[in-house]
Amino acid sequence: FARSDLTVDAIRASCLQYLKVTDKDADRLSAFFSRNTYISGKYADEDSFSKLDTHIQSL
């Protein structure tokens, strides 16, 4: 949860340039990112936290 309008795919793309991923670890990295979620919202906005709560409850 953060204010930035991002996606997990965008976070993954920005991280990959800093990771040394071997062929052996590529599947594990994909599995890691497949388990991540990202919700954008404002810290002082009750609706944003309701959206976050709904998302967490769905996991």
Backbone as numpy.savetxt, mean C-alpha at the origin, in Angstrom:
# Nx Ny Nz CAx CAy CAz Cx Cy Cz
-2.36 4.18 5.43 -3.20 5.35 5.43 -2.31 6.58 5.43
-2.54 7.44 4.47 -1.80 8.70 4.39 -2.56 9.67 3.51
-2.09 10.89 3.46 -2.78 11.92 2.68 -2.50 11.82 1.19
-1.37 11.28 0.82 -0.99 11.21 -0.60 -1.93 10.32 -1.39
-2.21 10.73 -2.61 -3.08 9.95 -3.49 -2.21 8.96 -4.25
-1.96 7.80 -3.62 -1.09 6.77 -4.19 -1.83 5.46 -4.33
-1.17 4.53 -4.99 -1.64 3.15 -5.07 -0.50 2.25 -4.64
-0.80 1.01 -4.31 0.25 0.06 -3.97 1.18 -0.13 -5.16
0.64 -0.14 -6.37 1.49 -0.28 -7.56 2.46 0.89 -7.69
2.01 2.09 -7.38 2.89 3.25 -7.45 3.98 3.18 -6.38
3.63 2.74 -5.19 4.61 2.58 -4.12 5.63 1.52 -4.51
5.15 0.42 -5.05 6.04 -0.65 -5.49 7.02 -0.13 -6.55
6.51 0.58 -7.53 7.36 1.10 -8.60 8.43 2.04 -8.05
8.06 2.87 -7.09 9.05 3.80 -6.54 10.07 3.09 -5.65
9.70 1.97 -5.06 10.63 1.21 -4.21 11.60 0.35 -5.00
11.16 -0.15 -6.13 11.96 -1.13 -6.87 13.34 -0.63 -7.24
13.48 0.66 -7.48 14.79 1.18 -7.85 15.81 1.07 -6.72
15.34 0.89 -5.48 16.22 0.80 -4.33 16.42 -0.64 -3.84
15.75 -1.58 -4.47 15.82 -2.98 -4.04 16.66 -3.81 -5.00
17.44 -4.70 -4.43 18.18 -5.66 -5.23 17.43 -6.98 -5.14
16.61 -7.24 -6.14 15.74 -8.41 -6.12 16.31 -9.46 -7.06
16.62 -10.61 -6.50 17.10 -11.72 -7.31 15.90 -12.46 -7.90
16.16 -13.26 -8.90 15.09 -14.08 -9.47 14.44 -14.95 -8.39
15.27 -15.42 -7.48 14.80 -16.27 -6.39 13.80 -15.54 -5.48
14.01 -14.24 -5.31 13.17 -13.46 -4.39 12.02 -12.72 -5.07
11.95 -12.73 -6.37 10.93 -11.97 -7.09 9.51 -12.41 -6.70
9.29 -13.70 -6.57 7.97 -14.19 -6.18 7.60 -13.75 -4.76
8.58 -13.76 -3.87 8.33 -13.32 -2.50 7.99 -11.83 -2.44
8.69 -11.06 -3.24 8.41 -9.63 -3.28 7.00 -9.37 -3.83
6.64 -10.09 -4.86 5.28 -9.95 -5.40 4.24 -10.34 -4.36
4.50 -11.41 -3.62 3.58 -11.84 -2.57 3.47 -10.77 -1.48
4.60 -10.16 -1.14 4.60 -9.10 -0.13 3.71 -7.94 -0.58
3.92 -7.45 -1.79 3.13 -6.31 -2.26 1.67 -6.68 -2.48
1.38 -7.92 -2.78 -0.02 -8.32 -2.96 -0.79 -8.29 -1.64
-0.07 -8.31 -0.53 -0.71 -8.27 0.79 -0.83 -6.85 1.35
-0.34 -5.88 0.61 -0.39 -4.48 1.04 -1.63 -3.79 0.49
-2.12 -2.85 1.25 -3.21 -1.99 0.80 -2.85 -0.56 1.14
-3.50 0.37 0.49 -3.23 1.78 0.73 -4.55 2.54 0.64
-4.81 3.32 1.66 -6.00 4.15 1.70 -5.55 5.60 1.86
-6.04 6.45 1.01 -5.72 7.87 1.08 -6.82 8.60 1.85
-6.41 9.50 2.72 -7.38 10.28 3.46 -6.72 11.41 4.22
-7.53 12.22 4.82 -7.04 13.36 5.59 -7.08 13.00 7.07
-6.02 13.36 7.78 -5.91 12.99 9.18 -6.98 13.63 10.07
-7.46 14.78 9.70 -8.45 15.48 10.52 -9.88 15.31 10.00
-10.07 14.35 9.11 -11.37 14.15 8.47 -12.02 12.85 8.96
-13.15 12.98 9.62 -13.84 11.80 10.16 -14.25 10.82 9.06
-14.66 11.33 7.91 -15.04 10.46 6.80 -13.86 9.62 6.31
-12.67 10.20 6.33 -11.48 9.45 5.92 -11.24 8.27 6.86
-11.42 8.50 8.15 -11.22 7.42 9.11 -12.35 6.39 9.04
-13.52 6.81 8.68 -14.61 5.85 8.46 -14.28 4.96 7.27
-13.75 5.56 6.23 -13.32 4.81 5.05 -12.21 3.82 5.42
-11.27 4.27 6.23 -10.19 3.39 6.69 -10.75 2.24 7.53
-11.66 2.55 8.44 -12.27 1.52 9.28 -13.00 0.48 8.43
-13.76 0.94 7.46 -14.47 0.02 6.57 -13.50 -0.89 5.85
-12.41 -0.32 5.40 -11.40 -1.12 4.69 -10.77 -2.16 5.63
-10.41 -1.73 6.82 -9.80 -2.66 7.79 -10.76 -3.79 8.13
-12.03 -3.46 8.32 -13.02 -4.49 8.64 -13.19 -5.49 7.50
-12.90 -5.06 6.28 -13.07 -5.96 5.13 -11.90 -6.93 4.96
-10.82 -6.68 5.68 -9.64 -7.54 5.52 -9.80 -8.87 6.22
